[in-house]
Amino acid sequence: MSALLTVCIALAALLSTDFLRWKIVVRRELKRRNLARAHIFRGRRVTPAKGYRIIEVCTCERDGKQYDVVIMNRGWLRTLPSVDITEIRMHKAMTTPEKQKWERVRSRVRARYILRGILFYGVPMWFVQTFGIMIYHVIMHEPYVSHFQNMSSVVIFGIELALWIFGFGAMMGESLWQKRELNHREDDRLV
């Protein structure tokens, strides 16, 4: 038998025994804490402390309450599990007046995000696009010639102002709002 095949078989045996060992340890740790597993999280990100590795992340139940459980181990060869248990707080259903109040707050916050996008993204971008070319030509000691000779400079100035400040700025504010809403919905789904 070749050395590579022997190493592969040994590695597969080591991984399978490690997997089985942790299945037994996880059951033992949950039973020791009187927890019943509800389901295993898939795709949830948990960053362990340095030197620890994550064995399992799951939701468990005890006495009608739900808990997030993270089981970690320090090192690879020792079996010294560390179990982190966090109670999941369940949200009450909102009443109709509460929902209406929340929607008003959301609309105000959305307007603030759009205004912030206009001020922090639109205005600087408009300034760079409008005056940046002129500043470059002044620094390089070249004469500035407008590319739009046939249109009034006031019309071009107004078009650039509208496009960059209200188009680009409002679009950036809206995209930041959508990202915030997506993160908020994802947090609600996890809770």
C-alpha positions in Angstrom: 0.0 0.0 0.0 1.4 3.4 -0.9 2.3 6.0 1.8 -0.2 8.5 0.4 -3.1 6.1 0.7 -2.1 5.1 4.2 -2.0 8.8 5.3 -5.5 9.4 3.6 -7.0 6.4 5.4 -5.5 7.5 8.8 -6.7 11.1 8.3 -10.3 9.8 7.4 -10.3 7.6 10.5 -9.1 10.5 12.7 -11.8 12.8 11.4 -14.5 10.3 11.8 -13.5 9.4 15.4 -13.3 13.1 16.1 -16.8 13.6 14.7 -18.3 10.7 16.7 -16.5 11.9 19.9 -18.1 15.3 19.6 -21.5 13.9 18.9 -21.3 12.0 22.2 -19.9 15.0 24.1 -22.6 17.3 22.8 -25.4 15.0 23.9 -23.7 14.6 27.3 -23.3 18.4 27.8 -26.9 19.1 26.8 -28.2 16.3 29.0 -26.1 17.6 31.9 -27.7 21.0 31.6 -31.3 19.5 31.1 -31.6 21.0 27.5 -33.5 19.5 24.7 -32.3 20.3 21.2 -34.8 22.1 19.0 -32.7 22.5 15.9 -29.2 23.1 14.7 -28.3 26.5 13.1 -27.0 26.4 9.6 -25.0 29.4 8.4 -25.0 31.3 11.7 -21.7 33.1 12.3 -20.1 32.7 15.7 -16.6 33.8 16.2 -14.8 31.8 18.9 -12.2 33.2 21.2 -8.5 32.5 20.3 -7.6 28.9 20.9 -11.2 27.6 20.8 -13.0 25.9 18.0 -16.8 25.6 17.6 -18.2 22.2 18.0 -21.9 23.0 17.6 -24.4 25.9 17.5 -28.0 25.0 18.2 -31.3 26.1 19.7 -32.4 24.2 22.8 -35.5 24.3 25.0 -35.9 23.9 28.8 -39.0 24.7 30.9 -40.8 26.3 27.9 -38.0 28.7 27.1 -35.6 28.7 24.2 -31.9 29.1 24.4 -29.0 29.7 22.0 -26.3 27.2 22.8 -22.8 27.4 21.5 -20.5 24.5 22.4 -16.7 25.1 22.0 -13.6 23.2 22.8 -10.2 24.6 23.8 -7.6 23.0 21.5 -7.9 20.0 19.3 -6.9 16.9 21.2 -8.3 17.6 24.7 -12.0 17.2 25.5 -12.7 20.3 27.6 -16.0 21.7 26.2 -17.1 25.2 27.0 -20.8 25.8 26.8 -22.3 29.2 26.3 -26.1 29.4 26.9 -28.1 32.6 26.0 -31.9 32.9 26.6 -33.8 33.9 23.5 -36.3 36.7 24.2 -39.5 36.3 22.3 -41.2 39.3 20.8 -44.8 40.1 21.7 -47.1 40.7 18.8 -47.5 44.4 18.1 -50.9 46.0 18.4 -52.3 48.1 15.5 -51.5 51.5 17.2 -48.0 50.3 18.0 -47.5 49.2 14.3 -48.7 52.6 13.1 -46.3 54.4 15.5 -43.4 52.2 14.3 -44.2 52.9 10.7 -44.1 56.6 11.3 -40.7 56.3 13.0 -39.4 54.1 10.1 -40.5 56.7 7.6 -38.7 59.5 9.5 -35.6 57.4 9.8 -35.7 56.6 6.1 -36.0 60.3 5.2 -32.9 60.9 7.4 -30.9 58.3 5.6 -31.8 59.8 2.3 -30.9 63.3 3.5 -27.7 62.0 4.9 -26.9 60.3 1.6 -27.6 63.6 -0.2 -25.3 65.6 2.1 -22.5 63.1 2.6 -22.4 61.4 -0.9 -24.2 63.7 -3.3 -22.8 67.1 -2.5 -19.1 66.0 -2.3 -19.5 64.0 -5.6 -21.2 67.0 -7.3 -18.4 69.2 -6.1 -15.6 66.9 -7.4 -17.4 66.3 -10.7 -18.2 70.0 -11.2 -15.1 71.8 -9.9 -12.5 69.0 -9.9 -11.9 69.4 -13.7 -11.4 73.1 -13.3 -9.1 72.7 -10.3 -7.0 70.1 -12.2 -6.6 72.5 -15.1 -5.6 75.3 -12.8 -3.0 73.1 -11.0 -1.6 71.9 -14.4 -1.5 75.5 -15.7 -3.7 74.5 -18.7 -6.6 76.5 -20.1 -10.0 75.2 -19.1 -12.3 74.5 -22.0 -15.9 73.4 -21.4 -17.0 70.3 -23.3 -20.4 71.7 -23.7 -19.9 74.7 -25.9 -23.4 74.7 -27.5 -25.4 74.7 -24.2 -25.7 77.3 -21.6 -23.3 76.8 -18.6 -26.2 77.5 -16.2 -28.3 74.7 -17.7 -25.3 72.2 -17.4 -24.7 73.4 -13.9 -28.3 72.8 -13.0 -28.3 69.3 -14.6 -25.1 68.3 -12.9 -26.5 69.6 -9.6 -29.7 67.6 -9.9 -28.0 64.4 -11.1 -25.2 64.3 -8.6 -26.8 65.6 -5.5 -30.3 64.3 -5.8 -29.7 61.3 -8.1 -26.5 59.9 -6.7 -27.0 61.1 -3.1 -30.5 60.0 -2.7 -29.7 56.6 -4.3 -26.8 56.1 -1.8 -29.1 57.0 1.1 -31.7 54.6 -0.1 -29.2 51.8 -0.6 -27.9 52.4 3.0 -31.5 52.3 4.3 -32.2 49.1 2.4 -29.1 47.5 3.9 -30.1 48.6 7.4 -33.6 47.2 6.9 -32.2 43.9 5.6 -29.9 43.6 8.7 -32.8 44.4 11.0 -35.1 41.8 9.4 -32.3 39.2 9.6 -31.9 40.0 13.3 -35.6 39.7 13.9 -35.6 36.3 12.0 -32.9 35.0 14.3 -34.7 36.1 17.4 
